[in-house]
Amino acid sequence: MSFQSFNPPRRILMGPGPSDISPQVLSSLSRPIVGHLDPLFIGMMDEVKALLQYAFQTKNEFTIALSAPGSAGMEACFVNLVEPGDKVIVCRNGVFGDRMVQNVIRVDAEPIIVDTTWGRAVEIDKVEQALIDNPDAKFVAFVHAETATGAVSDAKTLCALAHKHDCLSIVDAVTSLGGIELRVDEWGIDAIYSGSQKCLSCVPGLSPLSFSEKAVSVIKNRKTLVQSWFLDQSLVMSYWSGEGKRSYHHTAPVNSLYALHESLLHLHNEGLENSWDRHKAQHEDLARGLEKLGIKFIVPKEERLPQLNAIYIPDGVDDVKVRNYLLNHYNLEIGAGLGDFAGKAWRIGLMGYAARSENVALCLTALEDALNQ
Ligand SMILES: *Cc1c(COP(=O)(O)O)cnc(C)c1O
């Protein structure tokens, strides 16, 4: 058997992530490696932290990039904050809300599940009722941007509700960060995690994470040890925040962090609000084009995510054939349906660097061609 270097074609990624990566971010990966405790690298990590604080709109001292994908960010929130026996209200309106439930179960805590129909925003009234029925609940957990369905939930109201009932909020912002309005401090988010490969348009494998002071004090006052050594954030805190005492915890993914720094720099240079506006404008163009093709959205207009467009596959159209056609003829990837929507929906991502006019135009042309074939 003979092996060769792997040289993939240049695809255009318009699925649920990973998203397109700009040439500048990609090339930052090939800069010379330095030691992860090199003073120059530590200086860059200080900037990563400051840029993440900007992206999250937070002053949280504990704001880091976890060396693992978004799923690990989710797990880090649950294993660090939640102790066995705690009651956690979990809002479930798609695949990722259900993963939160699985996390709660695995830390031996008690999930109080608030179900909302897939494709809709989390129902505030139901969450309030769950809080009234469970005065001993300690956390409210929800997904801001449900990538499985393309629905956005009202994070600001949900966090206010959690605080009114003395609960901390745990928020999944994997798909929302950089793509839609998100204000960690103003909205009172206590624990939040994201992913590098969605609207930040960086390589997969890093999870931005931020904890409020209240969340940090919950972690510091735990009665039990965090089950996971690697995800125990009390062990990592000194690396990220101790003045000059960067001690070894694990080897940081050095070059991936160059790419995160570069992508956060682009977001900062563009301006967060400009990025939100760009995602919205590109989404509106795409939606107009899709409607012309007779394609219907799953989510009602006011609850739609601009960066994740979930649409019904037209009757009689072969899901896999169309997606393969786009890949083979246009080097274009769109996402398949997930969970309840498998085989019934496509998910067109307009995330980060992918949210550009030429991509919208290409996607509409390619889709029209594929449907005509
Ligand atoms: C992609 C995604 C995750 C998981 O992130 P990975 O990097 O794939 O582990 C979690 N939550 C949401 C909402 C996502 O879209």
The ligand as an SDF file (V2000), in Angstrom:
LIG
                    3D

 15 15  0  0  0  0  0  0  0  0999 V2000
  -21.6920   22.6070   16.6460 C   0  0  0  0  0  0  0  0  0  0  0  0
  -22.4510   22.7830   17.9260 C   0  0  0  0  0  0  0  0  0  0  0  0
  -22.0450   22.1900   19.1290 C   0  0  0  0  0  0  0  0  0  0  0  0
  -20.8900   21.2360   19.2060 C   0  0  0  0  0  0  0  0  0  0  0  0
  -19.7070   21.7890   18.8140 O   0  0  0  0  0  0  0  0  0  0  0  0
  -18.5030   20.8010   18.3210 P   0  0  0  0  0  0  0  0  0  0  0  0
  -17.3940   21.7520   18.0660 O   0  0  0  0  0  0  0  0  0  0  0  0
  -19.0310   20.1000   17.1140 O   0  0  0  0  0  0  0  0  0  0  0  0
  -18.2290   19.8580   19.4220 O   0  0  0  0  0  0  0  0  0  0  0  0
  -22.7620   22.4690   20.2640 C   0  0  0  0  0  0  0  0  0  0  0  0
  -23.8440   23.2630   20.2370 N   0  0  0  0  0  0  0  0  0  0  0  0
  -24.2930   23.8440   19.0980 C   0  0  0  0  0  0  0  0  0  0  0  0
  -25.4830   24.7250   19.1350 C   0  0  0  0  0  0  0  0  0  0  0  0
  -23.6100   23.6140   17.9130 C   0  0  0  0  0  0  0  0  0  0  0  0
  -24.0410   24.1590   16.7790 O   0  0  0  0  0  0  0  0  0  0  0  0
  1  2  1  0
  2  3  1  0
  2 14  2  0
  3  4  1  0
  3 10  2  0
  4  5  1  0
  5  6  1  0
  6  7  2  0
  6  8  1  0
  6  9  1  0
 10 11  1  0
 11 12  2  0
 12 13  1  0
 12 14  1  0
 14 15  1  0
M  END
$$$$
